[in-house]
Amino acid sequence: MTKKITNKQYTQALFETTKDLKGEKLSEAIKRFVLLLARRHKLKRAEQIIAEYEKCVKRENGEVEIVVKTAGKLEKTLLNKVEKVFGDKVETKEELDENLLGGVVIKTEDRILDGSLRRQLFSLRQKLI
């Protein structure tokens, strides 16, 4: 019985294999990786593996992706302050969420920072009970 390999594991293997390669050697490594996926009937996963690989490269380069959800559009100065908290290389995606009463919810790859009014009211309610 073979162990199932996740997209993240395929991504990590590809990243480790290709991180110092350039030119023809890089092309050959990618070609072999695609052949490996084909042999294992995993080509359907290629799109997800590529997306995960792009995240891995960004992480290695110190880049951070954040999603900022608010009830209304944030002023640019406020958005810049939020980005500074996460570092110098921040890629920000803004989303409007009409379900938010106020405040902000920020999602990174591995964390959710919930500063929404709903969350604050819930926390206050828990403390009062």
Secondary structure, DSSP 4 states (H G I P E B T S, - for coil): -PPP--HHHHHHHHHHHHTT--HHHHHHHHHHHHHHHHHTT-GGGHHHHHHHHHHHHHHHTT-EEEEEEESSPPPHHHHHHHHHHH-SSEEEEEEE-TT--SEEEEE-SS-EEEEEHHHHHHHHHHHH-
